[in-house]
């Protein structure tokens, strides 16, 4: 069966002598692996279709859960994301969320659209740490793991001081915290709450210090790495 879908290439790995397996996040099918035959040959016309962050209209042939690349019409290369290291790792946090923390073959149009908006904002030169923070907070919400700052995950009361409890997976109050809970500063709470639901085109009006953004991203790093698997690209972004 022939299928057509909009997709973002997340990563590609070499396969057989001349092929690649491309991990795509698509509008219609969610995350899928696509076999791109002959794409590593010198004269391969579809090389670009496997480039990281390539956004295109992909034509695929599908047999059960196996997809093979037929052709691709590039809609946006997002090539400039690879020209600056901070921008690159911020874009990688988007790719890693889609690649590691979504279910294979499950279409989630909101997740797709939000990822595309994040990559566009990065291309437009919006502060990479800010875009990454906005993206991750929204991604967690769309996946049902929203960081709730207004109520304690344990007693549901409104906390005065907030702590991150990794065991219970969320923000807890002073009374419910354990010795292992991490302090969440008032500044981080304010930054996250402001950024969480803000459209990407409004982000450029915000003026947080790099330190404030890093502190908020550190919170996301601890939360995601503990709840899912180590959030490698965010770790790299925070090390820069
Ligand atoms: Zn509590």
Boltz pocket constraint, residues with backbone or C-beta under 6 A from the ligand:
constraints:
  - pocket:
      binder: B
      contacts: [[A, 152], [A, 153], [A, 154], [A, 155], [A, 156], [A, 157], [A, 172], [A, 173], [A, 174], [A, 175], [A, 176], [A, 177]]
      max_distance: 6.0
